[in-house]
Structure formats: C-alpha cells, structure tokens
Amino acid sequence: FGDRMARLFPELHYKGETIGTSRLPGENVMSKNVTFQVTDDCNLACKYCYQINKGKRRMSFETAKKFVDLLLDADESDKYINPTNSPFIILEFIGGEPFLEVELIDQILTYFTDQAFVRRHPWATRYIISICSNGILYHTERVQRFLRKYKSHLSLSITIDGNKELHDSCRVFHDGTPSYDIAVKAVRHWMNDMKGYMGSKITIAPENITHLCDALIHMIKSVSYTHLTLPTT
C-alpha cells in the first residue's frame, strides 16, 4: 500500500531536493500501521497457535473510540504517527479471528470515517483496512455485507498453508475437523466473484515443515492463486 501510494503521490513521498531528473535522499514513509485487536477468540484451534490461553475477551467500542480520537488528534508532537510522517494510514484488525467481531469492526470504521470527515482530516480518504482471516465466516451474510461495503478500501488475506495436506495438518476446528476446503472456497470467491486482490501467508512450524516443499509448489502453480502473495512467518 505504501509503495503504491508513493508512486501515485511522489510529491508526498519525496522530501529531498530534485536536481535534474534525480531526487536526493529523503523519502517519506507513506503509511504507518495501527492495530485493533478486536477479540482473542477464535473458531479454529490451530496446532501451532502461540495464543495458548485464548478467551472470549473483546475490545469495547468505547476503547476503540478513544483510540480513534487519539489518532485523529495526533499532530507532529506525536513522533510515531501523524498526517505529516504518515500521509496515509493502515487500519489493521486482528484477533483471534477478527470476523467474529465484524459488526464491531464496522462500527469502528464508521466512527473513524465520520470523525475524519468532520475534522477534514486527510485520512478521511487516505486509508486502507487490513484484515487477515481464516476464512471460516467469509460466506456468512454479515461478513459478505461488510466486504461489499468496504471493498474499495479493503486489503483482505486468508491464511492457506500451501496444499491441503499441509493446511489440514495444523489448521483445524476444535473438534479436529480440517478447514482447507472452506478457506480455499473463500479465496476463490473473493478473487473470482468479488474481483478482489488476495494475499495469503504460510505459517511454518515443526508440525508441518515436512510438507513445505510441496506446499510452495502448489501455491505457485495453482491457477486459482495467481494473485496470491507468499510471505512466510
């Protein structure tokens, strides 16, 4: 997102002087990331998950409002993020599984955009929403309604651990049922029906490392994943 905005808005990206066609060093960071952990609950029980003490806690809307107000009130005295050092902003929502709280996310984004427009803040239009999901709730009406509403500002990724064998060796429901087919169905719908750009990530852990080679080949060769990005964690 930051790279794309740097290409579209070079006047905001470059702080240095221009000599001929060359620009001296002085690139400005185009977008910084702020994260809302809306819940620590999850509808999967992945074997490699580092959140071993998951609960049912959720962020309150009042807490989110205070955070949004702090963001929009920030000026250059705030060294981490302000409209000068971050002309654009990435609003990231994580869990647990963030779509368990899709109504809360919608409520937060509505408040953010309303307040940004009221304050005539540059982030009123210069923002992107980042969500990484396990895809389980993707086809529910409430999530579909959210996706349609925010599609033009949404960077969505669904975790797929390579091929079916690798994915289902770790990414399972609480009763041990595998989740690969559900996740892939969500990816294909987002890319083919919604025409959205899809990112994904493969989580490498001791439990699935033996499947890694086949998984990477599967991700690269599969036509359905032509537009997937492949960072690993």
Backbone as JSON, one array per atom type, in Angstrom:
{
  "sequence": "FGDRMARLFPELHYKGETIGTSRLPGENVMSKNVTFQVTDDCNLACKYCYQINKGKRRMSFETAKKFVDLLLDADESDKYINPTNSPFIILEFIGGEPFLEVELIDQILTYFTDQAFVRRHPWATRYIISICSNGILYHTERVQRFLRKYKSHLSLSITIDGNKELHDSCRVFHDGTPSYDIAVKAVRHWMNDMKGYMGSKITIAPENITHLCDALIHMIKSVSYTHLTLPTT",
  "N": [[0.84, -1.2, 0.0], [1.88, 1.25, 0.87], [3.98, 1.55, -1.0], [2.53, 1.69, -3.38], [1.08, 4.06, -2.98], [3.21, 5.83, -2.85], [4.06, 5.87, -5.49], [1.82, 7.0, -6.7], [1.6, 9.46, -5.42], [4.07, 11.19, -5.59], [4.89, 13.67, -4.75], [4.34, 13.75, -2.08], [5.86, 11.71, -1.17], [8.62, 12.18, -1.57], [10.96, 14.02, 0.18], [13.33, 15.23, -0.21], [15.59, 17.35, -2.17], [15.28, 18.09, -5.7], [17.35, 17.46, -8.43], [17.79, 18.09, -11.66], [16.64, 15.25, -13.2], [16.95, 13.67, -11.06], [16.37, 12.67, -7.72], [17.3, 13.67, -4.53], [18.24, 11.84, -1.54], [15.67, 11.26, 0.9], [13.19, 10.13, 1.38], [9.79, 9.94, 2.34], [7.98, 8.07, 4.73], [5.09, 6.51, 3.65], [2.81, 5.32, 4.71], [1.73, 4.32, 7.88], [1.11, 1.72, 10.24], [-1.64, 0.89, 12.28], [-3.06, -1.04, 14.89], [-5.96, -2.8, 15.78], [-6.89, -5.01, 18.14], [-9.52, -6.86, 18.08], [-10.66, -9.05, 19.25], [-9.78, -11.96, 21.24], [-10.72, -14.37, 20.76], [-11.31, -17.37, 18.84], [-12.39, -19.36, 16.06], [-11.05, -21.55, 15.19], [-8.63, -24.1, 16.05], [-5.72, -24.03, 15.76], [-2.8, -25.98, 15.57], [-0.28, -24.91, 15.9], [-0.63, -22.46, 17.08], [0.27, -19.53, 18.85], [-1.18, -18.3, 20.79], [-1.99, -19.54, 23.47], [-3.72, -19.34, 25.55], [-6.39, -18.6, 24.86], [-9.33, -16.61, 25.1], [-12.59, -15.22, 25.62], [-12.52, -12.57, 25.34], [-13.2, -9.24, 24.21], [-12.66, -6.23, 22.36], [-13.96, -3.21, 23.56], [-16.34, -0.89, 22.22], [-16.1, 1.67, 23.2], [-13.43, 1.81, 24.03], [-12.21, 1.55, 21.52], [-13.13, 3.92, 20.3], [-11.78, 5.87, 21.81], [-9.18, 5.33, 21.02], [-9.33, 5.91, 18.26], [-9.89, 8.66, 18.41], [-7.5, 9.57, 19.58], [-5.75, 9.01, 17.48], [-6.72, 10.69, 15.4], [-6.42, 13.16, 16.55], [-3.73, 13.46, 16.67], [-0.72, 15.27, 16.22], [2.31, 16.8, 14.97], [3.76, 16.53, 17.26], [3.43, 14.01, 18.09], [5.48, 11.45, 17.68], [5.35, 8.94, 16.52], [3.06, 8.54, 14.77], [1.43, 10.7, 12.58], [-0.33, 13.02, 10.42], [1.67, 14.15, 8.86], [4.09, 12.59, 8.94], [2.97, 10.28, 8.14], [1.17, 10.21, 5.58], [-0.85, 8.57, 4.71], [-2.86, 5.94, 6.13], [-2.88, 2.7, 7.62], [-5.36, 0.68, 8.77], [-5.49, -1.88, 10.81], [-7.07, -4.93, 11.63], [-7.21, -7.43, 13.95], [-7.33, -10.74, 15.5], [-7.09, -13.43, 17.72], [-9.81, -14.52, 15.63], [-10.71, -12.09, 13.49], [-13.17, -11.64, 12.11], [-15.11, -12.66, 13.75], [-15.95, -10.53, 15.17], [-17.17, -8.78, 13.35], [-19.21, -6.87, 13.22], [-18.45, -5.03, 15.18], [-16.04, -4.14, 14.07], [-17.04, -2.83, 11.8], [-18.49, -0.83, 13.08], [-16.41, 0.61, 14.31], [-15.0, 1.5, 12.04], [-16.94, 3.09, 10.83], [-17.17, 5.12, 12.74], [-14.54, 6.12, 12.62], [-14.34, 7.1, 9.91], [-16.46, 8.95, 9.85], [-15.67, 10.82, 11.85], [-13.23, 11.62, 10.79], [-14.0, 12.95, 8.44], [-15.57, 15.0, 9.53], [-13.59, 16.46, 10.86], [-12.13, 17.24, 8.73], [-9.92, 15.76, 8.03], [-6.94, 14.48, 6.5], [-6.83, 11.69, 6.4], [-9.39, 10.89, 5.96], [-9.99, 9.98, 3.44], [-7.67, 8.76, 2.76], [-6.93, 6.01, 3.54], [-6.53, 2.53, 4.35], [-7.97, -0.67, 4.93], [-6.87, -3.42, 6.71], [-7.16, -6.84, 6.94], [-6.61, -10.05, 8.14], [-7.82, -13.21, 7.79], [-9.16, -16.43, 8.8], [-10.99, -17.4, 7.09], [-13.3, -18.84, 7.69], [-15.77, -17.68, 8.38], [-16.36, -16.31, 6.13], [-18.4, -16.59, 4.11], [-20.74, -15.95, 5.43], [-23.68, -13.93, 5.82], [-23.38, -11.51, 7.21], [-20.62, -11.0, 7.1], [-20.26, -10.92, 4.31], [-21.78, -8.67, 3.71], [-20.24, -6.7, 4.97], [-17.85, -6.91, 3.46], [-18.72, -6.11, 0.92], [-19.37, -3.48, 1.48], [-16.93, -2.24, 2.17], [-15.11, -2.83, 0.19], [-13.56, -1.29, -1.66], [-11.65, -0.16, -0.06], [-10.33, -2.19, 1.15], [-7.87, -4.47, 2.18], [-7.59, -7.71, 2.0], [-6.67, -10.8, 3.41], [-6.43, -14.33, 3.43], [-5.52, -17.02, 5.33], [-3.76, -19.66, 4.0], [-2.2, -22.61, 4.27], [-0.4, -23.52, 2.11], [-0.65, -26.54, 0.42], [-3.41, -28.91, 0.61], [-2.78, -31.02, 2.37], [-0.73, -30.0, 4.01], [-2.02, -27.71, 5.11], [-4.29, -28.84, 6.44], [-3.0, -30.36, 8.31], [-2.51, -28.84, 10.47], [-4.28, -26.61, 10.7], [-7.11, -26.66, 12.11], [-10.51, -27.27, 13.26], [-11.96, -27.0, 16.58], [-12.85, -29.54, 17.16], [-11.18, -31.07, 15.7], [-11.74, -31.22, 12.99], [-10.81, -30.59, 9.61], [-9.88, -27.52, 7.79], [-9.24, -26.65, 5.25], [-10.74, -26.78, 2.76], [-12.83, -25.0, 3.18], [-11.48, -22.56, 3.52], [-10.2, -22.25, 1.02], [-12.42, -22.08, -0.67], [-13.39, -19.59, 0.12], [-11.27, -17.91, -0.67], [-11.32, -18.25, -3.49], [-13.84, -17.24, -4.1], [-13.58, -14.54, -3.34], [-11.57, -13.66, -5.1], [-12.47, -14.41, -7.69], [-15.27, -13.92, -7.93], [-15.77, -11.56, -6.47], [-13.73, -10.07, -7.45], [-11.49, -9.24, -6.08], [-8.22, -8.41, -4.74], [-6.04, -10.82, -3.47], [-4.16, -11.66, -0.67], [-1.97, -13.97, 1.0], [-0.63, -16.16, 3.54], [1.85, -18.46, 4.62], [2.25, -20.39, 7.4], [5.01, -21.59, 8.95], [5.87, -24.32, 10.84], [7.11, -26.66, 13.35], [5.36, -28.84, 13.2], [4.48, -28.96, 10.57], [6.55, -28.74, 8.76], [7.6, -30.72, 7.11], [5.97, -30.79, 4.92], [6.49, -28.58, 3.42], [7.87, -28.06, 0.93], [6.23, -29.24, -1.12], [3.98, -27.73, -0.59], [4.67, -25.06, -1.25], [5.18, -25.32, -4.0], [2.63, -26.02, -4.84], [1.17, -23.68, -4.2], [2.36, -21.81, -5.9], [1.99, -22.85, -8.5], [-0.74, -23.23, -8.8], [-3.54, -22.2, -10.57], [-5.65, -20.85, -9.45], [-4.47, -19.31, -7.53], [-3.09, -17.25, -8.66], [-2.75, -14.52, -8.08], [-1.89, -14.45, -5.49], [0.09, -13.41, -2.73], [3.1, -14.45, -1.1], [4.26, -14.33, 1.67], [6.12, -15.67, 4.43], [5.79, -16.88, 7.78]],
  "CA": [[0.0, 0.0, 0.0], [2.78, 2.4, 0.93], [4.68, 1.67, -2.28], [1.56, 2.15, -4.39], [0.8, 5.48, -2.73], [4.42, 6.59, -3.2], [4.05, 6.06, -6.94], [0.71, 7.88, -7.07], [1.77, 10.78, -4.82], [5.51, 11.42, -5.38], [5.12, 14.94, -4.05], [4.28, 13.46, -0.65], [6.85, 10.69, -0.84], [10.0, 12.68, -1.57], [11.19, 15.23, 0.96], [14.61, 15.8, -0.6], [15.62, 18.25, -3.31], [15.37, 17.49, -7.02], [18.37, 18.03, -9.3], [17.51, 17.48, -12.95], [15.64, 14.19, -13.05], [17.33, 12.86, -9.91], [15.93, 13.14, -6.41], [18.22, 13.37, -3.45], [17.6, 11.04, -0.49], [14.73, 11.95, 1.78], [11.85, 9.57, 1.19], [8.89, 9.96, 3.47], [7.15, 6.88, 4.89], [3.78, 6.91, 3.16], [1.7, 4.81, 5.53], [2.05, 3.53, 9.06], [0.1, 0.73, 10.59], [-2.16, 0.84, 13.65], [-3.72, -2.32, 15.02], [-7.04, -3.02, 16.74], [-7.17, -6.42, 18.42], [-10.93, -6.77, 18.44], [-11.01, -10.21, 20.08], [-8.78, -13.02, 21.28], [-11.47, -15.6, 20.5], [-11.08, -17.91, 17.5], [-13.2, -20.54, 15.76], [-10.16, -22.67, 14.89], [-7.68, -24.47, 17.11], [-4.51, -24.38, 15.02], [-1.87, -26.67, 16.46], [0.92, -24.09, 16.12], [-1.0, -21.12, 17.55], [1.02, -19.07, 20.02], [-2.12, -17.82, 21.8], [-2.41, -20.79, 24.12], [-4.73, -19.05, 26.58], [-7.46, -17.82, 24.24], [-10.54, -16.42, 25.88], [-13.71, -14.62, 24.89], [-12.43, -11.12, 25.5], [-13.37, -8.43, 23.01], [-12.46, -4.79, 22.54], [-15.2, -2.44, 23.65], [-16.41, 0.23, 21.27], [-15.61, 2.88, 23.89], [-11.96, 1.77, 23.93], [-11.87, 1.83, 20.12], [-13.37, 5.34, 20.05], [-10.68, 6.63, 22.41], [-8.01, 5.13, 20.16], [-9.55, 6.69, 17.03], [-9.73, 10.08, 18.75], [-6.07, 9.82, 19.75], [-5.15, 9.01, 16.15], [-7.12, 11.86, 14.62], [-5.93, 14.36, 17.24], [-2.27, 13.47, 16.67], [-0.02, 16.23, 15.38], [3.73, 16.47, 14.82], [4.34, 16.21, 18.55], [3.38, 12.56, 18.18], [6.58, 11.04, 16.82], [5.09, 7.7, 15.79], [2.15, 8.69, 13.64], [0.67, 11.93, 12.39], [-0.56, 13.15, 8.98], [2.87, 14.57, 8.15], [5.01, 11.47, 8.72], [2.2, 9.17, 7.56], [0.06, 10.82, 4.85], [-1.88, 7.56, 4.61], [-2.87, 5.1, 7.33], [-3.4, 1.34, 7.51], [-6.13, 0.28, 9.94], [-5.44, -3.33, 10.83], [-7.95, -5.56, 12.62], [-6.75, -8.79, 14.19], [-7.9, -11.46, 16.61], [-8.17, -14.32, 17.34], [-10.38, -14.39, 14.3], [-11.35, -10.77, 13.52], [-14.54, -11.61, 11.61], [-16.05, -12.94, 14.83], [-16.42, -9.23, 15.64], [-17.28, -7.95, 12.15], [-20.07, -5.71, 13.49], [-17.64, -4.06, 15.91], [-15.12, -3.53, 13.1], [-17.85, -1.89, 11.02], [-18.8, 0.3, 13.97], [-15.17, 1.38, 14.47], [-14.69, 2.17, 10.78], [-17.93, 4.15, 10.65], [-16.77, 6.23, 13.61], [-13.3, 6.68, 12.09], [-14.58, 7.89, 8.7], [-17.31, 10.1, 10.2], [-14.87, 11.8, 12.56], [-12.2, 12.15, 9.89], [-14.63, 13.92, 7.56], [-15.95, 16.16, 10.33], [-12.37, 17.21, 11.17], [-11.44, 17.5, 7.46], [-8.62, 15.11, 8.2], [-6.53, 13.82, 5.26], [-7.09, 10.26, 6.43], [-10.79, 10.61, 5.64], [-9.98, 9.19, 2.2], [-6.35, 8.14, 2.6], [-6.78, 4.9, 4.48], [-6.85, 1.19, 3.87], [-8.3, -1.61, 6.0], [-6.14, -4.68, 6.55], [-7.71, -7.94, 7.74], [-6.21, -11.42, 7.82], [-8.86, -14.09, 8.33], [-9.03, -17.86, 8.48], [-11.96, -17.66, 6.03], [-14.41, -19.69, 8.12], [-17.02, -16.92, 8.38], [-16.37, -15.48, 4.92], [-19.65, -16.66, 3.35], [-21.9, -15.53, 6.2], [-24.25, -12.7, 5.28], [-22.84, -10.32, 7.87], [-19.28, -10.73, 6.55], [-20.42, -10.51, 2.92], [-22.26, -7.29, 3.73], [-19.07, -5.89, 5.32], [-16.93, -6.93, 2.32], [-19.28, -5.27, -0.15], [-19.36, -2.09, 1.92], [-15.58, -1.67, 2.29], [-14.25, -3.47, -0.8], [-12.61, -0.36, -2.29], [-10.62, 0.22, 0.91], [-10.0, -3.38, 1.93], [-6.82, -5.42, 1.85], [-8.01, -8.94, 2.68], [-5.88, -12.02, 3.2], [-6.93, -15.54, 4.08], [-4.39, -17.91, 5.53], [-3.79, -21.01, 3.43], [-0.87, -23.17, 4.46], [0.05, -24.29, 0.96], [-1.58, -27.54, -0.1], [-4.42, -29.41, 1.56], [-2.15, -31.86, 3.39], [-0.04, -29.11, 4.95], [-3.01, -26.88, 5.8], [-5.12, -29.63, 7.34], [-2.21, -30.98, 9.36], [-2.43, -27.92, 11.62], [-5.36, -25.63, 10.81], [-8.29, -27.48, 12.34], [-11.5, -26.81, 14.22], [-11.75, -27.5, 17.94], [-13.13, -30.98, 17.18], [-10.21, -31.73, 14.84], [-12.15, -31.17, 11.59], [-9.91, -29.72, 8.83], [-10.51, -26.28, 7.32], [-8.69, -26.24, 3.95], [-11.74, -26.59, 1.71], [-13.58, -23.77, 3.48], [-10.61, -21.41, 3.27], [-10.0, -22.13, -0.43], [-13.68, -21.59, -1.23], [-13.44, -18.16, 0.39], [-10.27, -17.27, -1.54], [-11.78, -18.26, -4.88], [-14.98, -16.32, -4.23], [-13.09, -13.16, -3.25], [-10.8, -13.34, -6.29], [-13.17, -14.65, -8.95], [-16.59, -13.3, -7.93], [-15.68, -10.19, -5.97], [-12.64, -9.42, -8.19], [-10.6, -8.62, -5.12], [-6.83, -8.89, -4.68], [-5.91, -11.67, -2.29], [-2.86, -12.03, -0.11], [-2.03, -15.11, 1.9], [0.64, -16.45, 4.2], [2.06, -19.82, 5.08], [2.91, -20.45, 8.7], [5.9, -22.75, 9.02], [6.02, -24.78, 12.22], [7.65, -28.02, 13.39], [4.36, -29.84, 12.86], [4.15, -29.03, 9.14], [7.72, -28.42, 7.95], [7.86, -31.78, 6.13], [5.11, -30.59, 3.76], [6.71, -27.22, 2.92], [8.24, -28.03, -0.49], [5.02, -29.48, -1.9], [3.03, -26.63, -0.36], [5.1, -23.9, -2.03], [4.94, -25.63, -5.41], [1.17, -25.97, -5.03], [0.74, -22.28, -4.17], [2.88, -21.09, -7.06], [1.47, -23.38, -9.75], [-2.2, -23.26, -8.86], [-4.12, -21.08, -11.31], [-6.55, -20.11, -8.57], [-3.72, -18.46, -6.64], [-2.2, -16.44, -9.48], [-2.5, -13.22, -7.49], [-1.55, -14.56, -4.08], [1.45, -13.13, -2.27], [3.51, -15.59, -0.3], [5.17, -14.16, 2.8], [6.08, -16.76, 5.39], [6.07, -16.5, 9.16]],
  "C": [[0.87, 1.25, 0.0], [3.51, 2.63, -0.38], [3.76, 2.19, -3.38], [1.26, 3.63, -4.22], [2.01, 6.36, -3.05], [4.49, 6.84, -4.7], [2.97, 7.04, -7.37], [0.91, 9.31, -6.57], [3.25, 11.04, -4.55], [5.8, 12.7, -4.63], [5.04, 14.77, -2.53], [5.39, 12.51, -0.21], [8.25, 11.26, -0.68], [10.09, 14.0, -0.82], [12.45, 15.95, 0.52], [14.49, 16.74, -1.79], [15.7, 17.46, -4.61], [16.42, 18.22, -7.84], [18.23, 17.34, -10.65], [16.39, 16.48, -12.8], [15.92, 13.32, -11.84], [16.83, 13.5, -8.63], [16.95, 12.74, -5.37], [17.5, 12.55, -2.38], [16.69, 11.88, 0.4], [13.32, 11.43, 1.6], [11.05, 9.59, 2.48], [8.13, 8.63, 3.53], [5.71, 7.27, 4.55], [2.63, 6.43, 4.05], [2.24, 4.01, 6.69], [0.84, 2.72, 9.46], [-0.33, 0.89, 12.05], [-3.08, -0.37, 13.74], [-4.78, -2.31, 16.12], [-7.16, -4.53, 16.94], [-8.59, -6.49, 18.96], [-11.4, -7.95, 19.28], [-9.81, -11.13, 20.19], [-9.44, -14.38, 21.09], [-11.2, -16.07, 19.07], [-11.94, -19.16, 17.32], [-12.37, -21.7, 15.23], [-9.27, -22.95, 16.1], [-6.39, -24.95, 16.45], [-3.45, -24.92, 15.98], [-0.64, -25.84, 16.77], [0.61, -22.72, 16.71], [-0.25, -20.76, 18.83], [0.1, -18.52, 21.11], [-2.73, -19.03, 22.51], [-3.49, -20.57, 25.17], [-5.84, -18.17, 26.0], [-8.66, -17.74, 25.17], [-11.64, -15.88, 25.01], [-13.67, -13.1, 24.98], [-12.58, -10.41, 24.17], [-13.1, -6.97, 23.34], [-13.82, -4.11, 22.63], [-15.17, -1.31, 22.63], [-15.89, 1.51, 21.92], [-14.08, 2.95, 23.84], [-11.53, 2.12, 22.51], [-12.06, 3.32, 19.8], [-12.25, 6.2, 20.61], [-9.42, 6.53, 21.55], [-8.15, 5.94, 18.87], [-9.36, 8.18, 17.3], [-8.26, 10.45, 18.93], [-5.37, 9.9, 18.39], [-5.45, 10.31, 15.4], [-6.69, 13.17, 15.25], [-4.42, 14.52, 17.13], [-1.73, 14.55, 15.73], [1.46, 15.88, 15.38], [4.43, 16.25, 16.16], [4.3, 14.71, 18.82], [4.4, 12.0, 17.19], [6.28, 9.77, 16.04], [4.23, 7.94, 14.58], [1.42, 10.02, 13.71], [0.53, 12.12, 10.88], [0.67, 13.58, 8.18], [3.81, 13.39, 7.89], [4.3, 10.23, 8.21], [0.99, 9.75, 6.83], [-1.12, 9.87, 4.65], [-1.8, 6.68, 5.87], [-3.45, 3.73, 7.01], [-4.08, 0.99, 8.82], [-6.23, -1.24, 9.92], [-6.32, -3.88, 11.95], [-7.55, -7.03, 12.73], [-7.55, -9.43, 15.32], [-6.8, -12.21, 17.34], [-8.56, -14.22, 15.87], [-11.19, -13.11, 14.24], [-12.8, -10.77, 13.05], [-15.56, -12.11, 12.62], [-16.66, -11.64, 15.36], [-16.6, -8.27, 14.45], [-18.18, -6.73, 12.38], [-19.3, -4.63, 14.25], [-16.66, -3.37, 14.97], [-15.85, -2.5, 12.25], [-18.16, -0.64, 11.84], [-17.58, 1.21, 14.14], [-14.86, 2.16, 13.2], [-15.68, 3.29, 10.48], [-17.56, 5.37, 11.49], [-15.52, 6.91, 13.06], [-13.58, 7.58, 10.89], [-15.45, 9.11, 9.0], [-16.47, 11.2, 10.86], [-13.8, 12.42, 11.67], [-12.8, 13.19, 8.95], [-15.04, 15.18, 8.33], [-14.75, 17.06, 10.6], [-11.61, 17.63, 9.91], [-10.01, 16.95, 7.51], [-8.22, 14.42, 6.9], [-6.78, 12.33, 5.23], [-8.55, 9.91, 6.15], [-10.91, 9.77, 4.37], [-8.69, 8.41, 2.04], [-6.12, 7.04, 3.63], [-7.05, 3.59, 3.77], [-7.09, 0.3, 5.09], [-7.57, -2.91, 5.73], [-6.72, -5.72, 7.5], [-7.15, -9.26, 7.23], [-7.15, -12.36, 8.54], [-8.53, -15.55, 8.05], [-10.08, -18.3, 7.45], [-13.21, -18.42, 6.45], [-15.76, -18.95, 8.03], [-17.22, -16.12, 7.09], [-17.74, -15.45, 4.25], [-20.9, -16.31, 4.17], [-22.39, -14.18, 5.68], [-23.64, -11.46, 5.92], [-21.44, -9.99, 7.37], [-19.38, -10.3, 5.1], [-20.9, -9.06, 2.82], [-21.11, -6.34, 4.02], [-18.11, -5.8, 4.12], [-17.43, -6.04, 1.19], [-19.17, -3.79, 0.22], [-17.97, -1.47, 1.83], [-14.62, -2.18, 1.22], [-13.19, -2.52, -1.36], [-11.5, 0.08, -1.36], [-10.03, -0.99, 1.62], [-8.85, -4.18, 1.33], [-7.1, -6.69, 2.67], [-7.02, -10.06, 2.39], [-6.51, -13.14, 4.0], [-5.79, -16.53, 4.16], [-4.65, -19.27, 4.9], [-2.37, -21.56, 3.53], [-0.5, -24.1, 3.31], [-0.99, -25.26, 0.46], [-2.48, -28.07, 1.02], [-3.77, -30.2, 2.69], [-1.47, -31.01, 4.46], [-1.05, -28.33, 5.78], [-3.77, -27.69, 6.86], [-4.34, -30.37, 8.41], [-2.18, -30.12, 10.62], [-3.66, -27.05, 11.81], [-6.69, -26.36, 10.88], [-9.26, -26.79, 13.29], [-11.22, -27.44, 15.59], [-12.02, -29.0, 18.06], [-12.19, -31.76, 16.27], [-10.57, -31.74, 13.36], [-11.26, -30.22, 10.8], [-10.66, -28.53, 8.22], [-10.08, -25.85, 5.92], [-9.78, -25.91, 2.93], [-12.54, -25.32, 1.93], [-12.75, -22.54, 3.14], [-10.42, -21.19, 1.77], [-11.26, -21.63, -1.12], [-13.81, -20.08, -1.04], [-12.48, -17.4, -0.52], [-10.8, -17.16, -2.97], [-12.96, -17.32, -5.08], [-14.51, -14.87, -4.24], [-12.38, -12.76, -4.55], [-11.64, -13.4, -7.56], [-14.52, -13.94, -9.03], [-16.55, -11.84, -7.5], [-14.6, -9.38, -6.68], [-11.7, -8.68, -7.25], [-9.19, -9.18, -5.22], [-6.66, -9.66, -3.38], [-4.46, -11.86, -1.91], [-3.04, -13.26, 0.76], [-0.69, -15.27, 2.57], [0.66, -17.91, 4.63], [2.79, -19.76, 6.41], [3.72, -21.74, 8.78], [6.15, -23.08, 10.48], [6.58, -26.2, 12.22], [6.65, -29.08, 12.94], [4.12, -29.98, 11.36], [5.36, -28.83, 8.23], [7.98, -29.47, 6.88], [7.03, -31.61, 4.87], [5.46, -29.31, 3.0], [7.01, -27.19, 1.42], [7.01, -28.21, -1.38], [4.03, -28.32, -1.78], [3.4, -25.42, -1.21], [4.87, -24.13, -3.52], [3.46, -25.53, -5.74], [0.7, -24.53, -5.1], [1.17, -21.54, -5.43], [2.21, -21.54, -8.36], [-0.04, -23.28, -9.89], [-2.74, -22.03, -9.55], [-4.96, -20.21, -10.4], [-5.8, -19.12, -7.7], [-2.78, -17.53, -7.39], [-1.82, -15.14, -8.8], [-2.14, -13.27, -6.0], [-0.12, -14.11, -3.83], [1.81, -14.18, -1.26], [4.54, -15.25, 0.76], [5.06, -15.36, 3.71], [6.38, -16.23, 6.77], [6.57, -17.71, 9.92]]
}
